[in-house]
Amino acid sequence: MPSDRPHNLADRVRLRAEALLAAGWGRLTKVTFDWRRSDGRWQTLTREVYDVGNGAAILLYDPARRTVVLVRQFRYPAFAESGDGLVLEAIAGKLDAAHPEARIIAETEEETGYRITGIRPVFSAYMSPGALTEKLFFFVARYTPADRVAPGGGCPEEGEDIETVELDIDDALRRIDTGEIHDAKAIMLLHYAALHLFPPAAPCQEPSP
C-alpha cells in the first residue's frame, strides 16, 4: 500500500539551470531540472517559478452576532481576467521578515481598523504550488464592534484603497455559492468558520396553537 508520508526528494531532483526573468514586486525565474519518475526514468522539465514571499490571512468572527469581517479592494489581475476587479476577500498581507502572527495583527488594524488579540492559527497552505512558492498562514480571531479603533483602509502610499465589509456568516456562505466571493483565502476561512466557529442557527418554530 502506498505511503502518504512525504518522500525524501534529494535523490529525485537534479537542478540543471535557473535564469532570472524578472525582479520587481516578486522574483520570476525559469528553472530547468531533472525529475526521476516513479518508474525510475529521468525526465527533464522546465518550469517558471514566481516567488512573492509568504503571507498570512485572517477571519474575524463574532459568534454572538454571527458575523464575520472581510475586505473589498481592487485587484488588477482579476480585472484583466474577468472585468470584475473589486474582490471581496480575507484580510491578508505579506510577511516580509515578520512572524506570521505579528504581521497579521498589524495588517488587520491597517486594513480594517480592528485591534485584535487572542488570534488562533488554524492551518497553512500553498496557494498555487504549480507556479508560486507562496505559503499562507491562516488565522481566526474573535472581535466585537468596540475593537474598531480606526477607520482602516490600508496604506494609500502602497496603492491600497480598502473597504471593510461585515457580513452575517450565512450571507457570506451564500455569496460563495453565487460567485460573489471568489477569493480562495476567504472561501477557505469561511468554510472553516462554518464547520468550527458558528453553531447552527436555531430553526424557526411556529407558535403553539
C-alpha positions in Angstrom: 0.0 0.0 0.0 1.5 3.4 -1.0 2.7 5.6 1.9 1.1 9.0 2.4 4.2 10.3 4.2 6.5 12.9 2.5 9.3 11.4 0.4 12.9 12.4 0.6 13.3 14.1 -2.8 17.0 14.8 -2.7 17.7 11.8 -5.0 14.8 12.6 -7.4 15.5 16.2 -8.3 18.6 17.5 -10.1 18.7 21.2 -10.9 20.2 22.0 -14.3 19.7 25.7 -14.8 18.0 28.7 -13.3 17.5 32.0 -15.1 16.1 35.2 -13.7 13.3 36.6 -15.9 12.0 39.5 -13.9 12.5 41.0 -10.4 10.1 43.6 -9.0 7.3 43.0 -6.6 8.3 39.3 -6.9 11.0 37.3 -8.4 10.2 35.3 -11.6 12.7 32.6 -12.6 12.9 29.9 -15.3 14.1 26.6 -13.8 15.2 23.5 -15.7 15.6 20.4 -13.7 15.6 16.6 -14.0 12.9 14.6 -12.2 13.2 10.9 -11.6 9.7 9.5 -12.3 8.0 6.8 -10.2 9.1 4.2 -12.7 12.8 5.2 -12.3 13.2 7.1 -15.6 14.7 10.6 -15.6 12.8 13.4 -17.3 14.0 16.9 -18.0 11.4 19.6 -17.2 11.2 23.4 -17.4 9.0 25.5 -15.1 8.6 29.2 -14.4 8.5 29.9 -10.7 7.2 33.1 -9.1 8.5 33.9 -5.7 6.4 36.6 -4.0 7.2 35.6 -0.4 4.9 34.0 2.2 1.9 35.7 3.8 -0.8 35.4 6.4 -4.6 35.7 6.3 -7.3 36.0 9.0 -11.0 35.9 9.5 -12.5 38.0 12.3 -15.7 36.4 13.7 -18.3 37.4 16.3 -20.2 34.2 17.4 -22.8 36.2 19.4 -23.9 38.3 16.4 -23.0 35.5 13.8 -20.9 38.0 11.8 -17.5 38.0 10.0 -15.3 40.7 8.7 -13.9 40.7 5.1 -12.4 43.4 3.0 -13.1 44.6 -0.6 -10.4 46.1 -2.8 -9.4 46.5 -6.5 -7.2 43.7 -7.9 -5.9 44.4 -11.4 -5.2 40.7 -12.4 -8.9 39.8 -11.6 -10.0 42.9 -13.6 -7.8 41.9 -16.5 -9.2 38.3 -16.4 -12.9 39.0 -16.0 -13.5 42.7 -15.9 -14.6 42.4 -12.2 -11.7 43.7 -10.2 -13.4 44.6 -6.9 -12.7 41.5 -4.9 -14.3 40.6 -1.6 -11.6 38.7 0.3 -10.0 37.8 3.6 -7.7 40.2 5.4 -4.2 39.3 4.4 -0.7 40.6 4.0 2.9 39.6 3.0 5.2 38.5 5.9 8.4 40.2 4.7 10.6 39.5 7.7 7.8 39.4 10.3 6.4 36.5 12.2 3.0 35.5 10.7 1.1 36.3 13.9 2.6 39.7 14.4 2.2 40.6 10.8 -1.5 39.7 10.6 -2.3 41.6 13.8 -0.7 44.7 12.2 -2.3 44.1 8.8 -5.8 43.7 10.4 -5.6 47.1 12.1 -4.1 48.8 9.0 -6.8 47.3 6.6 -9.9 47.4 8.9 -9.2 49.4 11.9 -9.9 46.5 14.3 -7.3 46.0 17.0 -7.4 42.3 17.8 -5.9 40.0 20.4 -6.1 36.3 21.1 -5.7 35.2 17.5 -5.5 31.5 16.7 -3.7 29.7 13.9 -5.8 27.1 12.1 -3.9 25.8 9.1 -1.4 26.8 6.4 -1.5 26.1 2.6 0.3 26.6 -0.7 -2.0 28.8 -2.8 -0.8 27.7 -6.2 2.1 25.3 -5.9 2.4 24.7 -9.6 3.7 28.2 -10.1 4.1 30.1 -6.8 6.4 29.5 -3.9 3.9 31.4 -1.7 2.7 29.7 1.5 -0.1 31.3 3.5 -0.6 31.0 7.3 -4.3 31.2 8.2 -5.7 32.6 11.5 -9.1 33.3 13.1 -9.8 35.8 15.9 -12.9 37.0 17.8 -13.9 40.6 17.5 -16.6 43.0 18.7 -17.7 46.4 17.4 -15.8 48.0 20.3 -12.5 46.6 18.9 -12.6 49.0 15.9 -10.2 51.8 16.9 -9.5 53.4 13.5 -11.2 53.6 10.1 -8.7 51.3 8.3 -8.5 51.5 4.6 -4.9 50.2 4.1 -1.8 52.2 3.1 -2.5 54.7 0.3 1.2 55.0 -0.4 1.1 51.4 -1.5 -2.0 51.9 -3.6 -4.4 50.4 -1.1 -8.0 51.6 -1.1 -9.7 49.0 1.2 -13.3 48.8 2.3 -14.2 46.9 5.4 -17.2 44.6 5.0 -19.1 43.0 7.8 -21.4 40.1 6.8 -23.7 37.6 8.5 -21.9 34.2 8.3 -24.9 32.7 6.4 -24.9 35.6 3.9 -21.2 35.2 3.4 -21.5 31.5 2.7 -24.4 32.2 0.3 -22.1 34.6 -1.6 -19.7 31.8 -2.2 -22.5 29.8 -3.8 -23.5 32.8 -6.0 -19.9 33.5 -7.0 -19.7 36.9 -5.4 -17.0 35.7 -3.1 -14.3 34.0 -5.3 -11.2 34.8 -3.2 -9.6 31.4 -2.2 -8.4 32.7 1.2 -11.9 33.9 2.1 -13.6 30.7 0.9 -11.2 28.5 2.9 -11.7 30.6 6.1 -15.4 30.9 5.8 -15.9 27.1 5.4 -13.6 26.6 8.4 -15.8 29.0 10.3 -19.0 27.3 9.3 -17.6 24.0 10.5 -15.9 25.1 13.7 -16.8 28.5 14.9 -20.5 29.0 14.5 -23.2 26.7 15.9 -26.1 26.0 13.6 -28.7 28.7 13.7 -31.8 27.7 15.7 -34.7 26.8 13.4 -37.7 29.0 13.5 -40.6 27.5 15.5 -44.2 28.1 14.8 -46.2 29.2 17.8 -48.2 26.6 19.6 -51.9 26.6 18.7 
